[in-house]
Amino acid sequence: MAFELTAEARDDLGRGGSRRLRRRGRIPAIVYGGGRDPRAISLGQNELVHEMDREGFFTNILTIRLGKDSQSVVVKAVQRHPARPQVLHVDFLRIVADQAITLNVPIRVVGEEESVGIKEGGVVERLLSDVEITCLPRHLPDFLEIDVSELEINQLLHLSDIVLPEGVSSVALDHDQDQAIVAINPPRREEIDEVPEAELEEGEVPPDEVPTTDEQDEGGDDASGDGEQPA
């Protein structure tokens, strides 16, 4: 899957420059790493948002074209507006073929239809949506899979249960942190106490509809008027 962005050099730096860029429909960004100096660039907002909406944008190697030059990069950070659906800034890391990169990739749960626990009424709970990995660029996977087909109720799977592709390692596992990924919990049951209604004979009034003595007295007062004495 190919991702390509067309960039322009950015010389007007600082907050003021970034605001002016956004008013022109462009997003400030920076490219760094790879043993070279950081390069400030800007990207067309519409093109960037369109590419970001495509599956795999954040876990694939992208190509940024700047004039006649092109650079392979990955997304390292995206700054968004806290109140509006607007991208404010993007950080890209240069890719060097023989240098390992560290990136978060999504976890895809498979085998739900065959899962023993789900067939027994269990409910899947996803505890981790992505995992941080380290690998060379050529080994970068789009996602990692975890199979729950053999998982029973009250069981869970950890990072160590993922079969990692060749050349890929988990940062958490490298630090002895075997995090839980997915669990199958017992079905949720709502206990509702229902009292069966007694069968009534024809013409019989249900007990809860029979007026009390006070209600009968109030009814008698109402029937005689508003309580004022006749003139």
C-alpha positions as CSV (number, residue, x, y, z in Angstrom):
1,M,0.0,0.0,0.0
2,A,1.6,3.3,-1.1
3,F,1.2,6.6,0.7
4,E,2.6,9.7,-0.8
5,L,2.5,13.4,0.3
6,T,3.6,16.5,-1.5
7,A,5.3,19.0,0.7
8,E,6.6,22.6,0.5
9,A,9.6,24.0,2.4
10,R,8.6,26.1,5.4
11,D,10.7,29.1,6.4
12,D,8.1,31.1,8.3
13,L,8.6,29.3,11.7
14,G,7.0,29.9,15.1
15,R,3.4,30.0,16.3
16,G,2.6,33.0,14.1
17,G,3.9,31.3,11.0
18,S,2.0,28.1,11.8
19,R,-1.2,30.1,12.2
20,R,-0.7,31.8,8.9
21,L,-0.1,28.4,7.2
22,R,-3.3,27.0,8.6
23,R,-5.3,29.9,7.4
24,R,-4.0,29.1,3.9
25,G,-5.2,25.5,4.3
26,R,-1.7,24.0,5.0
27,I,-0.4,22.1,8.0
28,P,3.0,22.6,9.5
29,A,5.2,19.6,9.9
30,I,8.8,18.5,10.5
31,V,11.0,15.7,9.2
32,Y,13.9,14.6,11.4
33,G,16.3,11.7,12.1
34,G,18.3,9.6,9.8
35,G,21.5,11.4,10.7
36,R,20.4,14.7,9.0
37,D,19.2,18.1,10.2
38,P,15.5,18.5,10.8
39,R,13.6,20.0,7.9
40,A,10.5,22.2,8.4
41,I,7.8,21.6,5.8
42,S,4.1,22.2,5.2
43,L,1.5,19.9,3.7
44,G,-1.9,20.5,2.1
45,Q,-4.6,20.0,4.7
46,N,-7.1,18.3,2.3
47,E,-4.4,15.9,1.0
48,L,-3.1,15.1,4.5
49,V,-6.6,14.4,6.0
50,H,-7.5,12.2,3.0
51,E,-4.3,10.1,3.4
52,M,-4.8,9.9,7.2
53,D,-8.2,8.5,6.7
54,R,-6.8,5.5,4.8
55,E,-6.2,2.3,6.8
56,G,-2.5,1.8,7.5
57,F,-1.4,5.4,7.2
58,F,0.1,5.4,10.7
59,T,1.9,2.1,10.4
60,N,3.3,2.2,6.9
61,I,6.3,3.8,5.4
62,L,5.3,7.0,3.6
63,T,6.9,9.0,0.8
64,I,7.2,12.8,1.1
65,R,8.1,14.6,-2.1
66,L,9.7,18.1,-1.8
67,G,10.4,19.5,-5.2
68,K,12.6,16.9,-7.0
69,D,13.6,15.2,-3.8
70,S,11.8,12.4,-2.0
71,Q,12.2,10.9,1.5
72,S,10.8,7.8,3.1
73,V,9.3,8.5,6.5
74,V,7.0,7.2,9.2
75,V,4.6,9.2,11.3
76,K,5.9,9.7,14.9
77,A,3.4,12.2,16.3
78,V,0.3,14.1,15.4
79,Q,-0.8,17.2,17.3
80,R,-4.6,17.8,17.1
81,H,-6.8,20.7,18.3
82,P,-8.3,19.9,21.7
83,A,-11.8,21.0,20.8
84,R,-12.1,20.7,17.0
85,P,-11.4,17.9,14.5
86,Q,-8.3,19.7,13.2
87,V,-4.7,18.6,12.7
88,L,-2.2,21.2,14.0
89,H,1.2,19.6,13.4
90,V,2.8,16.4,12.3
91,D,6.2,14.9,13.1
92,F,7.8,12.5,10.6
93,L,10.9,10.3,11.2
94,R,13.2,9.7,8.3
95,I,13.7,6.0,7.4
96,V,17.2,4.6,6.8
97,A,17.1,1.0,5.3
98,D,19.7,-0.5,7.7
99,Q,18.5,1.4,10.9
100,A,15.8,-0.1,13.1
101,I,12.7,1.9,13.8
102,T,10.3,1.9,16.8
103,L,6.7,2.2,16.0
104,N,3.2,1.3,17.3
105,V,1.2,-1.1,15.2
106,P,-2.4,-2.2,15.7
107,I,-3.5,-5.5,17.1
108,R,-6.1,-7.4,15.1
109,V,-8.2,-10.0,17.0
110,V,-9.1,-13.1,14.9
111,G,-11.0,-16.3,15.6
112,E,-14.0,-14.8,17.4
113,E,-16.5,-16.9,15.4
114,E,-14.7,-20.1,16.4
115,S,-14.0,-19.0,20.0
116,V,-15.0,-21.6,22.7
117,G,-15.7,-18.9,25.2
118,I,-17.9,-16.8,22.9
119,K,-19.9,-19.8,21.9
120,E,-20.7,-20.3,25.6
121,G,-22.0,-16.7,25.8
122,G,-18.7,-15.0,26.8
123,V,-18.0,-11.4,26.0
124,V,-14.7,-10.3,24.3
125,E,-12.8,-7.5,26.1
126,R,-9.9,-5.8,24.2
127,L,-7.4,-4.6,26.7
128,L,-4.7,-3.4,24.3
129,S,-5.3,-1.9,20.8
130,D,-1.7,-1.6,19.6
131,V,1.8,-2.7,20.5
132,E,5.1,-0.9,20.3
133,I,7.6,-2.8,18.1
134,T,11.2,-2.5,16.9
135,C,12.3,-3.7,13.5
136,L,14.1,-2.7,10.3
137,P,11.9,-0.8,7.8
138,R,11.6,-3.8,5.4
139,H,10.2,-5.9,8.3
140,L,7.5,-3.4,9.4
141,P,4.1,-5.1,9.6
142,D,0.8,-3.4,8.9
143,F,-0.7,-5.1,12.1
144,L,-0.2,-8.0,14.5
145,E,-2.7,-10.8,14.9
146,I,-3.9,-12.5,18.1
147,D,-6.1,-15.7,17.8
148,V,-8.9,-16.2,20.4
149,S,-10.4,-19.3,18.8
150,E,-9.2,-21.5,21.7
151,L,-9.9,-19.0,24.4
152,E,-12.5,-19.9,27.1
153,I,-14.5,-17.8,29.5
154,N,-12.3,-16.2,32.2
155,Q,-9.2,-16.7,30.2
156,L,-7.0,-14.0,28.6
157,L,-4.0,-13.7,26.2
158,H,-0.8,-11.7,26.6
159,L,1.7,-10.1,24.3
160,S,3.8,-13.3,24.5
161,D,0.9,-15.1,22.8
162,I,1.4,-13.1,19.6
163,V,3.5,-14.8,16.9
164,L,5.8,-12.0,15.9
165,P,7.0,-11.8,12.3
166,E,10.6,-12.4,11.4
167,G,12.8,-9.5,12.4
168,V,10.2,-7.9,14.7
169,S,10.5,-7.6,18.5
170,S,8.1,-6.2,21.1
171,V,9.5,-3.3,23.2
172,A,7.4,-4.3,26.2
173,L,8.5,-8.0,26.1
174,D,12.1,-6.8,25.8
175,H,11.6,-5.1,29.1
176,D,9.8,-8.1,30.7
177,Q,6.4,-6.5,30.5
178,D,4.0,-9.2,29.3
179,Q,0.8,-7.1,29.0
180,A,-2.7,-8.6,28.7
181,I,-4.2,-8.1,25.3
182,V,-7.7,-9.7,25.2
183,A,-10.0,-11.5,27.6
184,I,-13.3,-13.4,27.4
185,N,-15.5,-12.4,30.4
186,P,-18.6,-14.2,31.6
187,P,-21.9,-12.9,30.1
188,R,-23.5,-10.0,31.9
189,R,-26.7,-11.0,33.6
190,E,-29.3,-8.6,35.0
191,E,-31.3,-10.1,37.8
192,I,-34.9,-8.8,37.5
193,D,-37.3,-9.8,40.3
194,E,-40.7,-10.2,38.8
195,V,-43.7,-11.1,40.9
196,P,-46.4,-12.9,38.8
197,E,-49.8,-11.2,38.9
198,A,-52.6,-13.2,40.4
199,E,-55.4,-14.1,38.1
200,L,-58.6,-12.1,38.6
201,E,-62.1,-13.2,38.4
202,E,-64.3,-11.4,35.9
203,G,-65.3,-7.9,37.3
204,E,-62.8,-8.1,40.2
205,V,-60.7,-5.0,40.8
206,P,-56.9,-5.5,41.2
207,P,-55.8,-4.9,44.9
208,D,-53.6,-2.0,44.0
209,E,-56.5,-0.2,42.3
210,V,-58.8,-0.4,45.3
211,P,-59.0,3.1,46.9
212,T,-58.0,3.4,50.6
213,T,-60.3,4.9,53.2
214,D,-58.5,8.3,53.0
215,E,-58.8,8.3,49.2
216,Q,-62.6,7.5,49.6
217,D,-63.0,10.4,52.0
218,E,-61.1,12.7,49.7
219,G,-63.3,11.6,46.9
220,G,-66.4,12.3,49.0
221,D,-65.2,15.9,49.7
222,D,-64.5,16.4,46.0
223,A,-67.9,15.2,45.1
224,S,-69.6,17.8,47.3
225,G,-67.8,20.7,45.7
226,D,-64.9,22.9,46.8
227,G,-65.7,22.9,50.5
228,E,-67.4,26.4,50.7
229,Q,-70.7,26.7,52.6
230,P,-73.7,27.8,50.5
231,A,-74.7,31.4,51.0
